[in-house]
Amino acid sequence: MKTIKKTAISSNVLRSLWSVAALVLFLTTLLSWWLLSGSWATWKSARNNVSQFDDFYHVLQVSNDLAGERAYANELVLSTVREKEKAWQALEKSRRITNRDINKIPADLLSPALLKATLDELGRSRQRVDAFRTHTLTDPVEAQQTINAMLAATDFYHQALFRHTSAFLLLEPSALGPILRSQALGELRDAAGRLGSQLLVPLATQTPLPLQNIEAISRGKERISVLWWLLRTQGDETSYLPGFAQQLESTRQTFEEQGITLLGTLQAQSVSGEHYAVNADSFALRFHASLNSFDELLNTYLTGVKEHYVSAEREALLHLLMVSAILLVLYALVTGMIMYIRARVLRPILRLNDIAVAILAGKQLDAPMDDRTAEEVQELFSSLGALGDKLQEQTRLSRTLKRQSEEDPLTHLYNRRAFDARATALLQQASHHFPAWLIMLDVDRFKSINDTWGHPTGDEVLVGLATTLKTFSRPGDVIGRLGGEEFAVMFRAQGHESVAGYTQRIQAEIRKLAFQGPNGEPFQITASFGVSVGWQRPLSELMSEADAALYEAKNSGRDRICGLP
């Protein structure tokens, strides 16, 4: 009966162990799948955002290229015979840039068929422009039609591409807001440039604005107003583009004060039949100047959003890798812990149970307990006896390590971290009637000491100065080495007279210090002092004031005390 009971106990324990192990592994697997799937989805979304924004960046780049090409085409149309060749060379360079960027647009955004249609439409408008390479402007209608043909080619590109990207953006809607605002910025630049193109030919030929040009200007202004309103409704970009709203408003004001005002003046002169105040060249320069900040605005937005998406993708990937690594380690630890408990804890306990059962039954085990199991059981009790000694030893070690972590190894003063902590606590106790004073001092020409007699001699100087500070310090004073040859003392005192006397006494004692170089060369040192006072203030403010005073002492001849009231 006892044997049956012993076997049942062993069997129940093993069964419970494996049941718990199976449950833990099952829960770990569920946790792993849940965390990994979420991290994977986040990283995939961030990667799609980067890829999508890269593609859209190329789309807007081509739009800007077309706007630039239109400007050079307008210049060729309006140029004189003597300026034709220069204008043509600039136009050819602009066309090469446009063609290069169009061919970079991914096929899923601009299919081969749409690419061919876009290039065909652009080619037809370019042929009309090419006719002005050899002859000057004589027919205003023909010139305006040529300018409008380039505008129509740009419209064809936008309609062919942006209609396609609208469906493409639905695949990852999280980037829709920034992309739409980027598109609005590109369209804003394009719409502003179109306004100017309506006045170029009338100004060049000194003819009134045609009715269709006036209507185009009116439609353009309305379109620009809508785009300004859309851009004011910003999303999460405000968190990583903090100055963009101000830059947007500054750009709008500049364009309205310069570009729109100039357009309104010339349009009014055309309606009243007055002579235009500027010619075509002057207008092009002034109107283009009002558009300069548009490109910078778009570049700032695109660069900031792209950097944000790249950073988000990098963080998501790092998070995915960290989660994967942690889960693998967790899985291994759980499995290893279960195996360890079974082999090193459960088996010894079961063997002890077998011994106890055998003794109770008056029997003797056939196989005695091996040495390893006996040592583990004995160590369990002996470890409890040694635990108190270990705790005391750890306490002493902790105190030693704490002191070492707060102490400068050379001068045995507080290091910067410990000084900041204690000085901050002392500063919090200060009041108006009993303020805290901070003295910062720096060895004069310490670099020349190191250069002349070597760093060991320089270390002796620092130790001597630290000894002097400790000798003349009072209980409660906080003394620290901030770094290099810079030291600081923080204390509380009621009147500045006592502080002045204390500082001057330290200064005098430092002057008395005598040192020798490696070959017995005697030398002495001086120090410059900066003093500040305060209460219920951040330590950084006092240190900044004392540092400024120390800088003044250095610049006014060294071996001086500055900052005392």
DRENVEXSE-187914 format. One line per field, with one value per residue (C-alpha): residue number from 1; residue in three letters; x, y, z. Coordinates in Angstrom, 3 decimals, always signed. Layout:
N
num <- NUM,...
residu <- ala,...
px <- X,...
py <- Y,...
pz <- Z,...
This chain:
565
num <- 1,2,3,4,5,6,7,8,9,10,11,12,13,14,15,16,17,18,19,20,21,22,23,24,25,26,27,28,29,30,31,32,33,34,35,36,37,38,39,40,41,42,43,44,45,46,47,48,49,50,51,52,53,54,55,56,57,58,59,60,61,62,63,64,65,66,67,68,69,70,71,72,73,74,75,76,77,78,79,80,81,82,83,84,85,86,87,88,89,90,91,92,93,94,95,96,97,98,99,100,101,102,103,104,105,106,107,108,109,110,111,112,113,114,115,116,117,118,119,120,121,122,123,124,125,126,127,128,129,130,131,132,133,134,135,136,137,138,139,140,141,142,143,144,145,146,147,148,149,150,151,152,153,154,155,156,157,158,159,160,161,162,163,164,165,166,167,168,169,170,171,172,173,174,175,176,177,178,179,180,181,182,183,184,185,186,187,188,189,190,191,192,193,194,195,196,197,198,199,200,201,202,203,204,205,206,207,208,209,210,211,212,213,214,215,216,217,218,219,220,221,222,223,224,225,226,227,228,229,230,231,232,233,234,235,236,237,238,239,240,241,242,243,244,245,246,247,248,249,250,251,252,253,254,255,256,257,258,259,260,261,262,263,264,265,266,267,268,269,270,271,272,273,274,275,276,277,278,279,280,281,282,283,284,285,286,287,288,289,290,291,292,293,294,295,296,297,298,299,300,301,302,303,304,305,306,307,308,309,310,311,312,313,314,315,316,317,318,319,320,321,322,323,324,325,326,327,328,329,330,331,332,333,334,335,336,337,338,339,340,341,342,343,344,345,346,347,348,349,350,351,352,353,354,355,356,357,358,359,360,361,362,363,364,365,366,367,368,369,370,371,372,373,374,375,376,377,378,379,380,381,382,383,384,385,386,387,388,389,390,391,392,393,394,395,396,397,398,399,400,401,402,403,404,405,406,407,408,409,410,411,412,413,414,415,416,417,418,419,420,421,422,423,424,425,426,427,428,429,430,431,432,433,434,435,436,437,438,439,440,441,442,443,444,445,446,447,448,449,450,451,452,453,454,455,456,457,458,459,460,461,462,463,464,465,466,467,468,469,470,471,472,473,474,475,476,477,478,479,480,481,482,483,484,485,486,487,488,489,490,491,492,493,494,495,496,497,498,499,500,501,502,503,504,505,506,507,508,509,510,511,512,513,514,515,516,517,518,519,520,521,522,523,524,525,526,527,528,529,530,531,532,533,534,535,536,537,538,539,540,541,542,543,544,545,546,547,548,549,550,551,552,553,554,555,556,557,558,559,560,561,562,563,564,565
residu <- met,lys,thr,ile,lys,lys,thr,ala,ile,ser,ser,asn,val,leu,arg,ser,leu,trp,ser,val,ala,ala,leu,val,leu,phe,leu,thr,thr,leu,leu,ser,trp,trp,leu,leu,ser,gly,ser,trp,ala,thr,trp,lys,ser,ala,arg,asn,asn,val,ser,gln,phe,asp,asp,phe,tyr,his,val,leu,gln,val,ser,asn,asp,leu,ala,gly,glu,arg,ala,tyr,ala,asn,glu,leu,val,leu,ser,thr,val,arg,glu,lys,glu,lys,ala,trp,gln,ala,leu,glu,lys,ser,arg,arg,ile,thr,asn,arg,asp,ile,asn,lys,ile,pro,ala,asp,leu,leu,ser,pro,ala,leu,leu,lys,ala,thr,leu,asp,glu,leu,gly,arg,ser,arg,gln,arg,val,asp,ala,phe,arg,thr,his,thr,leu,thr,asp,pro,val,glu,ala,gln,gln,thr,ile,asn,ala,met,leu,ala,ala,thr,asp,phe,tyr,his,gln,ala,leu,phe,arg,his,thr,ser,ala,phe,leu,leu,leu,glu,pro,ser,ala,leu,gly,pro,ile,leu,arg,ser,gln,ala,leu,gly,glu,leu,arg,asp,ala,ala,gly,arg,leu,gly,ser,gln,leu,leu,val,pro,leu,ala,thr,gln,thr,pro,leu,pro,leu,gln,asn,ile,glu,ala,ile,ser,arg,gly,lys,glu,arg,ile,ser,val,leu,trp,trp,leu,leu,arg,thr,gln,gly,asp,glu,thr,ser,tyr,leu,pro,gly,phe,ala,gln,gln,leu,glu,ser,thr,arg,gln,thr,phe,glu,glu,gln,gly,ile,thr,leu,leu,gly,thr,leu,gln,ala,gln,ser,val,ser,gly,glu,his,tyr,ala,val,asn,ala,asp,ser,phe,ala,leu,arg,phe,his,ala,ser,leu,asn,ser,phe,asp,glu,leu,leu,asn,thr,tyr,leu,thr,gly,val,lys,glu,his,tyr,val,ser,ala,glu,arg,glu,ala,leu,leu,his,leu,leu,met,val,ser,ala,ile,leu,leu,val,leu,tyr,ala,leu,val,thr,gly,met,ile,met,tyr,ile,arg,ala,arg,val,leu,arg,pro,ile,leu,arg,leu,asn,asp,ile,ala,val,ala,ile,leu,ala,gly,lys,gln,leu,asp,ala,pro,met,asp,asp,arg,thr,ala,glu,glu,val,gln,glu,leu,phe,ser,ser,leu,gly,ala,leu,gly,asp,lys,leu,gln,glu,gln,thr,arg,leu,ser,arg,thr,leu,lys,arg,gln,ser,glu,glu,asp,pro,leu,thr,his,leu,tyr,asn,arg,arg,ala,phe,asp,ala,arg,ala,thr,ala,leu,leu,gln,gln,ala,ser,his,his,phe,pro,ala,trp,leu,ile,met,leu,asp,val,asp,arg,phe,lys,ser,ile,asn,asp,thr,trp,gly,his,pro,thr,gly,asp,glu,val,leu,val,gly,leu,ala,thr,thr,leu,lys,thr,phe,ser,arg,pro,gly,asp,val,ile,gly,arg,leu,gly,gly,glu,glu,phe,ala,val,met,phe,arg,ala,gln,gly,his,glu,ser,val,ala,gly,tyr,thr,gln,arg,ile,gln,ala,glu,ile,arg,lys,leu,ala,phe,gln,gly,pro,asn,gly,glu,pro,phe,gln,ile,thr,ala,ser,phe,gly,val,ser,val,gly,trp,gln,arg,pro,leu,ser,glu,leu,met,ser,glu,ala,asp,ala,ala,leu,tyr,glu,ala,lys,asn,ser,gly,arg,asp,arg,ile,cys,gly,leu,pro
px <- +0.000,+2.860,+4.581,+1.438,+1.244,+4.874,+4.392,+1.215,+3.004,+5.817,+3.405,+1.189,+4.132,+5.507,+2.079,+1.540,+4.974,+4.379,+0.847,+2.175,+5.011,+2.587,+0.342,+3.282,+4.618,+1.156,+0.667,+4.175,+3.391,+0.168,+1.994,+4.729,+2.261,+0.296,+3.349,+5.081,+1.994,+1.473,+5.136,+5.168,+2.064,+3.531,+6.817,+5.070,+2.872,+5.907,+7.807,+4.834,+4.664,+8.325,+7.967,+4.755,+6.125,+9.274,+7.130,+5.027,+8.171,+9.125,+5.631,+5.940,+9.503,+8.298,+5.561,+8.211,+10.369,+7.480,+6.945,+10.642,+10.540,+7.515,+9.487,+12.383,+9.928,+8.268,+11.687,+12.434,+9.070,+9.571,+13.343,+14.945,+17.086,+20.270,+19.015,+17.584,+20.629,+21.118,+17.422,+17.472,+20.418,+18.705,+15.491,+17.312,+18.958,+15.594,+14.038,+16.733,+15.974,+12.241,+12.743,+15.090,+12.672,+9.635,+11.413,+12.073,+8.350,+7.474,+5.410,+2.646,+2.066,+2.614,+2.050,+3.972,+0.844,+0.333,+4.044,+3.933,+0.776,+2.334,+5.526,+3.509,+1.458,+4.601,+6.320,+3.539,+3.711,+7.505,+7.230,+5.205,+7.880,+10.688,+9.259,+10.320,+13.947,+14.359,+11.795,+10.732,+7.327,+5.148,+1.705,+0.418,-2.242,+0.297,+2.594,-0.232,-1.333,+2.229,+2.350,-1.076,+0.122,+2.812,+0.156,-2.049,+0.831,+1.251,-2.501,-2.390,+0.410,-1.514,-4.752,-3.032,-1.028,-2.984,-6.139,-4.137,-2.443,-5.813,-6.658,-3.099,-3.201,-6.139,-3.784,-2.125,-4.407,-2.194,+0.026,-2.915,-2.958,+0.743,+0.620,-2.468,-0.867,+2.316,+0.204,-1.458,+1.975,+3.011,-0.229,+0.135,+3.498,+2.089,-1.014,+1.033,+3.324,+0.318,-0.911,+2.221,+2.061,-1.204,+0.519,+3.767,+2.517,+0.394,+3.343,+5.760,+3.447,+2.014,-1.535,-4.533,-5.222,-7.595,-10.821,-9.731,-6.508,-8.470,-10.771,-7.775,-6.250,-9.521,-9.814,-6.162,-6.629,-9.650,-7.699,-4.794,-7.152,-8.565,-5.063,-3.994,-7.043,-6.310,-2.681,-3.708,-5.502,-2.367,-2.273,+0.403,+3.112,+3.041,+4.858,+7.888,+7.681,+7.362,+8.183,+6.252,+3.059,+5.014,+6.935,+3.653,+2.129,+5.283,+5.267,+1.591,+2.131,+5.163,+3.306,+0.190,+2.143,+4.451,+3.011,-0.763,-0.343,+1.755,-0.826,-3.647,-1.805,-1.075,-4.594,-6.054,-3.747,-4.883,-8.562,-8.119,-5.985,-2.936,+0.625,+1.983,+4.274,+6.767,+7.871,+7.787,+11.373,+10.964,+7.642,+9.135,+11.949,+9.680,+6.978,+9.516,+11.038,+7.645,+7.684,+11.176,+9.990,+7.468,+10.188,+11.835,+8.453,+7.764,+11.281,+11.021,+7.735,+8.806,+12.151,+10.590,+7.824,+10.206,+12.657,+9.757,+8.640,+12.203,+12.675,+9.339,+10.310,+13.685,+12.047,+9.409,+12.059,+14.132,+11.040,+10.235,+13.753,+13.775,+10.400,+11.560,+14.787,+13.044,+10.431,+13.068,+15.000,+11.778,+10.893,+14.355,+14.284,+10.881,+11.941,+15.303,+13.740,+11.275,+14.045,+16.229,+13.439,+12.769,+16.416,+17.873,+14.912,+12.112,+14.234,+16.220,+12.955,+11.431,+14.522,+14.329,+10.690,+11.757,+14.245,+11.603,+9.079,+11.695,+12.649,+8.995,+8.493,+11.563,+13.203,+16.481,+16.816,+18.698,+20.363,+21.671,+21.411,+24.326,+26.821,+25.399,+21.962,+23.332,+25.457,+22.495,+20.384,+23.194,+23.980,+20.360,+20.760,+24.351,+23.473,+20.848,+23.507,+25.861,+23.164,+23.522,+27.284,+26.782,+24.221,+26.577,+29.378,+27.112,+26.133,+29.765,+30.510,+27.513,+28.724,+32.213,+30.872,+28.563,+31.469,+33.612,+30.829,+30.532,+34.218,+36.773,+39.607,+42.401,+41.323,+38.849,+36.323,+32.793,+32.616,+30.277,+27.261,+27.537,+28.216,+25.096,+22.918,+24.171,+24.340,+20.743,+19.610,+21.470,+19.986,+16.459,+17.077,+18.231,+16.042,+16.113,+17.690,+20.010,+20.863,+23.166,+26.487,+28.345,+32.061,+33.563,+37.355,+39.733,+43.536,+45.121,+47.220,+46.863,+47.503,+50.947,+51.719,+50.895,+52.783,+55.859,+56.203,+53.893,+50.564,+51.927,+52.969,+49.591,+47.922,+49.971,+48.666,+45.053,+45.560,+47.159,+44.306,+41.743,+43.540,+43.394,+39.664,+39.023,+41.215,+39.309,+35.844,+33.201,+30.749,+27.968,+30.000,+29.764,+33.077,+33.507,+35.760,+33.621,+36.209,+39.785,+41.130,+37.662,+36.364,+33.230,+32.137,+28.487,+27.551,+24.989,+25.821,+23.849,+26.037,+28.254,+31.014,+31.685,+31.589,+34.109,+36.404,+36.068,+36.822,+39.765,+41.202,+41.092,+42.654,+45.490,+46.136,+46.296,+48.899,+51.003,+51.057,+54.508,+55.221,+58.232,+58.725,+60.317,+63.802,+63.129,+61.997,+59.890,+56.635,+53.416,+49.863,+46.931,+43.238,+40.318,+36.993,+33.382,+30.666,+26.869,+24.087,+20.460,+17.675,+14.800,+16.373,+17.696,+21.320,+21.975,+21.168,+23.623,+26.316,+25.713,+26.068,+29.164,+30.666,+30.062,+31.737,+34.644,+34.959,+35.053,+37.805,+39.839,+39.446,+40.209,+43.664,+43.220,+43.814,+40.637,+37.280,+34.224,+30.531,+30.440,+27.751
py <- +0.000,+2.358,+1.548,+2.451,+5.744,+6.528,+5.818,+7.900,+10.877,+10.692,+10.268,+13.166,+15.540,+14.696,+14.985,+18.408,+19.558,+18.641,+20.085,+23.424,+23.266,+22.663,+25.529,+27.934,+27.030,+27.404,+30.863,+31.875,+30.843,+32.878,+35.899,+35.521,+35.381,+38.358,+40.575,+39.546,+40.037,+43.539,+44.491,+43.040,+44.996,+48.229,+47.749,+46.823,+49.930,+52.143,+50.590,+51.140,+54.783,+55.319,+53.576,+55.409,+58.808,+58.142,+57.431,+60.504,+62.601,+61.688,+62.679,+66.154,+66.501,+66.066,+68.646,+71.120,+70.205,+71.023,+74.358,+75.147,+74.093,+76.353,+79.290,+78.642,+78.087,+81.435,+83.059,+81.621,+82.803,+86.365,+86.701,+88.864,+87.476,+88.189,+86.268,+83.262,+80.961,+81.496,+80.890,+77.772,+76.240,+76.818,+75.275,+72.180,+71.630,+71.930,+69.443,+66.863,+67.133,+66.737,+63.671,+62.066,+62.489,+61.332,+58.061,+57.535,+57.350,+53.714,+51.747,+51.140,+54.913,+55.708,+52.770,+52.517,+53.591,+56.668,+57.450,+57.387,+59.526,+62.054,+62.285,+62.627,+65.504,+67.136,+66.633,+68.426,+71.421,+71.465,+71.574,+74.787,+76.249,+75.140,+77.348,+80.404,+79.356,+81.044,+83.862,+86.504,+87.346,+88.943,+87.407,+87.710,+85.073,+82.519,+83.261,+82.887,+79.625,+78.323,+79.215,+77.617,+74.466,+73.958,+74.518,+71.923,+69.416,+69.933,+69.464,+66.242,+64.931,+65.797,+64.240,+61.077,+60.583,+62.004,+60.140,+56.932,+57.744,+58.408,+54.726,+53.744,+55.758,+53.744,+50.794,+52.603,+55.431,+56.420,+58.454,+60.023,+63.287,+64.196,+63.124,+65.226,+68.223,+67.611,+67.528,+70.773,+72.394,+71.292,+72.509,+75.795,+76.425,+75.449,+77.636,+80.647,+80.272,+80.039,+83.433,+85.093,+83.352,+85.157,+88.572,+87.772,+88.172,+91.307,+92.916,+91.963,+93.313,+96.207,+95.037,+94.817,+91.586,+89.352,+88.327,+84.667,+85.717,+87.801,+84.825,+82.505,+84.877,+84.961,+81.144,+80.842,+83.144,+81.136,+77.904,+79.348,+80.478,+76.955,+75.483,+77.915,+76.902,+73.197,+73.600,+75.319,+72.107,+70.239,+66.822,+65.040,+66.847,+69.666,+67.380,+66.836,+70.034,+72.624,+75.699,+74.741,+76.676,+79.901,+79.288,+78.622,+81.867,+83.835,+82.442,+83.343,+86.911,+87.399,+86.130,+88.205,+91.383,+91.080,+88.746,+89.280,+93.023,+93.271,+91.252,+93.457,+96.635,+95.460,+94.106,+97.449,+99.293,+97.005,+97.622,+101.407,+101.499,+102.900,+102.149,+99.155,+100.129,+97.326,+95.424,+91.641,+91.073,+93.193,+91.547,+88.059,+88.904,+90.497,+87.855,+85.034,+86.605,+86.323,+82.566,+81.815,+80.622,+78.163,+75.677,+75.984,+75.461,+72.299,+70.977,+71.596,+69.721,+66.778,+66.406,+66.586,+64.084,+61.675,+61.820,+61.148,+58.109,+56.774,+57.216,+55.508,+52.598,+52.253,+52.311,+49.803,+47.447,+47.777,+47.109,+44.029,+42.671,+43.387,+41.717,+38.690,+38.429,+38.862,+36.258,+33.774,+34.312,+34.005,+30.780,+29.380,+30.485,+28.920,+25.653,+25.652,+26.530,+23.646,+21.204,+22.566,+22.256,+18.707,+17.608,+19.584,+20.246,+17.758,+14.639,+15.309,+15.948,+12.742,+10.835,+12.296,+11.192,+7.674,+7.611,+8.843,+6.261,+3.498,+4.480,+4.570,+1.105,-0.286,-0.966,+0.080,+1.500,-0.627,+2.447,+5.004,+8.768,+9.940,+12.555,+15.366,+15.113,+14.945,+18.089,+20.062,+19.172,+20.017,+23.287,+24.344,+24.384,+25.651,+28.480,+29.729,+29.942,+31.896,+34.206,+36.723,+37.015,+37.492,+40.236,+42.139,+41.750,+42.994,+46.000,+46.947,+46.450,+48.573,+51.416,+51.190,+51.199,+54.116,+56.131,+55.277,+56.233,+59.676,+60.411,+61.851,+59.266,+61.862,+64.539,+62.467,+65.296,+64.840,+64.192,+66.208,+63.925,+63.752,+67.489,+68.313,+66.093,+67.495,+71.069,+70.834,+69.553,+72.389,+74.938,+73.742,+74.509,+78.066,+81.110,+84.865,+85.461,+82.472,+81.984,+79.494,+80.664,+78.966,+79.510,+78.167,+78.345,+77.403,+77.024,+79.760,+78.590,+74.968,+73.788,+75.387,+73.480,+70.182,+71.183,+72.364,+69.817,+67.005,+65.634,+64.027,+67.482,+68.820,+66.109,+67.216,+70.752,+69.522,+67.430,+70.387,+72.680,+70.071,+69.696,+73.451,+73.518,+70.673,+72.286,+75.575,+74.129,+74.159,+71.431,+71.285,+72.751,+70.813,+70.651,+68.981,+68.707,+69.547,+68.388,+69.120,+72.000,+73.339,+73.091,+74.291,+74.985,+75.348,+76.609,+78.706,+82.068,+85.133,+88.014,+88.614,+90.022,+86.585,+85.063,+87.601,+86.873,+83.131,+83.396,+85.731,+83.408,+80.492,+82.696,+83.661,+80.061,+78.975,+81.659,+80.210,+76.718,+75.716,+73.019,+71.612,+70.342,+66.964,+68.472,+70.489,+73.684,+75.650,+77.255,+78.574,+78.824,+81.194,+80.655,+82.680,+82.745,+83.220,+83.662,+83.489,+83.480,+82.351,+80.438,+78.327,+78.348,+75.647,+74.787,+75.251,+78.969,+79.489,+77.521,+79.560,+82.826,+81.635,+80.382,+83.783,+85.470,+83.027,+83.832,+87.534,+86.896,+85.020,+87.743,+90.589,+89.316,+86.048,+85.572,+87.564,+87.140,+88.206,+87.931,+89.188,+91.813
pz <- +0.000,+0.859,-2.410,-4.284,-2.396,-3.196,-6.871,-6.940,-5.370,-7.908,-10.790,-9.660,-9.274,-12.700,-14.252,-12.624,-13.757,-17.378,-17.283,-16.020,-18.543,-21.407,-20.238,-19.906,-23.341,-24.855,-23.298,-24.339,-27.908,-27.897,-26.480,-29.074,-31.941,-30.657,-30.100,-33.312,-35.454,-34.054,-34.489,-37.996,-38.978,-37.573,-39.416,-42.661,-42.426,-41.749,-44.663,-46.977,-45.869,-46.766,-50.133,-50.919,-50.000,-52.053,-55.091,-54.517,-54.079,-57.675,-58.810,-57.273,-58.529,-62.110,-61.447,-60.304,-63.300,-65.639,-63.873,-64.351,-67.998,-68.585,-67.211,-69.619,-72.490,-71.732,-71.714,-75.192,-76.545,-75.274,-75.869,-78.547,-81.392,-79.473,-76.407,-78.268,-78.053,-74.320,-73.643,-75.838,-73.965,-70.615,-71.966,-73.274,-69.869,-68.148,-70.587,-69.851,-66.133,-66.781,-68.993,-66.469,-63.560,-65.573,-66.356,-62.624,-61.785,-60.833,-63.315,-60.765,-60.670,-64.335,-66.654,-69.955,-71.831,-69.623,-69.810,-73.613,-73.702,-71.319,-73.350,-76.578,-75.153,-73.823,-77.176,-79.041,-76.735,-77.039,-80.842,-80.597,-78.296,-80.632,-83.386,-81.372,-81.475,-84.845,-84.812,-82.315,-80.916,-83.595,-83.048,-79.422,-80.032,-81.249,-78.292,-75.767,-77.400,-77.109,-73.400,-72.898,-74.670,-72.013,-69.335,-71.042,-71.047,-67.299,-66.787,-68.795,-66.587,-63.414,-64.643,-65.842,-62.673,-59.747,-60.761,-60.670,-57.356,-55.709,-55.998,-55.077,-51.846,-50.543,-50.061,-47.100,-45.885,-42.922,-45.276,-47.127,-45.135,-45.622,-49.280,-49.994,-48.317,-50.312,-53.474,-52.384,-51.934,-55.422,-56.928,-55.034,-56.657,-60.055,-59.680,-58.587,-61.592,-63.947,-62.772,-64.043,-67.420,-68.168,-68.241,-70.051,-73.638,-72.994,-71.229,-74.007,-76.714,-74.609,-75.364,-72.991,-71.171,-73.165,-71.452,-71.209,-69.449,-66.920,-66.285,-65.909,-63.336,-61.394,-61.399,-60.371,-57.372,-56.233,-56.581,-54.596,-51.816,-51.513,-51.394,-48.647,-46.619,-47.128,-46.015,-42.790,-41.702,-40.664,-39.024,-37.009,-38.981,-36.427,-33.978,-36.219,-38.327,-35.539,-37.629,-40.752,-39.876,-39.438,-42.673,-44.496,-43.244,-44.081,-47.634,-48.055,-46.862,-49.116,-52.182,-51.511,-50.703,-53.719,-56.358,-55.969,-55.488,-58.658,-60.604,-59.342,-60.311,-63.858,-64.316,-63.226,-65.630,-68.445,-67.721,-67.505,-70.649,-68.856,-69.864,-67.961,-65.085,-65.858,-68.921,-69.361,-68.175,-65.045,-64.279,-64.659,-62.232,-59.629,-59.835,-59.724,-56.595,-54.884,-55.663,-54.353,-50.937,-52.468,-53.456,-50.042,-48.385,-50.371,-49.814,-46.058,-45.876,-48.040,-46.286,-42.822,-43.584,-45.280,-42.368,-40.012,-42.002,-42.285,-38.543,-37.855,-40.107,-38.378,-34.940,-36.020,-37.404,-34.246,-32.151,-34.232,-33.836,-30.113,-29.601,-31.602,-29.626,-26.276,-27.126,-28.251,-25.043,-23.037,-24.813,-24.167,-20.530,-19.904,-21.511,-19.733,-16.390,-16.672,-17.546,-14.755,-12.161,-13.279,-13.235,-10.296,-7.995,-8.547,-8.871,-5.659,-3.772,-5.138,-4.157,-0.642,-0.579,-1.586,+1.271,+3.732,+2.539,+2.775,+6.317,+7.385,+5.856,+7.578,+4.253,+2.696,-0.811,-3.304,-4.877,-2.385,-3.092,-5.230,-4.122,-6.272,-4.737,-1.225,-1.792,-3.114,-0.081,+2.324,+0.525,+0.936,+4.734,+4.848,+2.486,+4.938,+7.665,+5.425,+4.131,+6.985,+6.461,+2.750,+3.299,+5.584,+3.073,+0.303,+2.431,+2.993,-0.691,-1.682,+0.523,-0.956,-4.517,-3.749,-2.369,-5.395,-7.804,-6.193,-5.686,-8.065,-8.051,-8.172,-5.679,-3.607,-3.913,-5.170,-8.906,-11.124,-10.709,-6.907,-6.652,-8.698,-6.500,-3.179,-4.398,-5.626,-2.222,-0.475,-2.885,-2.076,+1.606,+0.865,+1.505,+0.980,+4.382,+4.202,+0.484,-1.162,-2.655,-5.458,-6.053,-9.264,-9.596,-12.335,-12.206,-14.315,-17.255,-16.235,-19.774,-19.733,-16.510,-18.203,-21.331,-19.411,-16.607,-17.692,-16.517,-13.279,-12.089,-13.202,-11.113,-8.072,-8.600,-8.688,-5.539,-3.736,-4.674,-3.577,-0.242,+0.269,-0.427,+2.006,+4.668,+4.633,+4.058,+6.745,+7.800,+5.266,+2.395,-0.884,-2.727,-6.100,-9.087,-12.108,-14.612,-15.629,-13.561,-12.651,-9.053,-7.278,-3.705,-2.639,+0.841,+2.661,+4.209,+5.310,+4.194,+1.214,+3.456,+4.934,+1.456,+0.209,+3.134,+2.653,-1.080,-0.562,+2.094,-0.335,-3.029,-0.669,+0.362,-3.282,-3.940,-1.098,-2.576,-3.797,-6.355,-8.147,-11.647,-12.472,-12.147,-9.010,-10.757,-8.262,-9.385,-7.905,-9.172,-9.066,-9.684,-11.031,-9.188,-10.256,-7.599,-7.809,-5.207,-5.163,-3.510,-4.807,-8.272,-10.581,-10.004,-13.717,-13.439,-10.580,-12.402,-15.548,-13.621,-11.763,-15.013,-16.636,-13.667,-13.926,-17.596,-16.737,-14.170,-16.763,-19.378,-16.948,-16.021,-14.062,-10.313,-9.719,-7.980,-9.969,-9.260,-5.635,-4.953
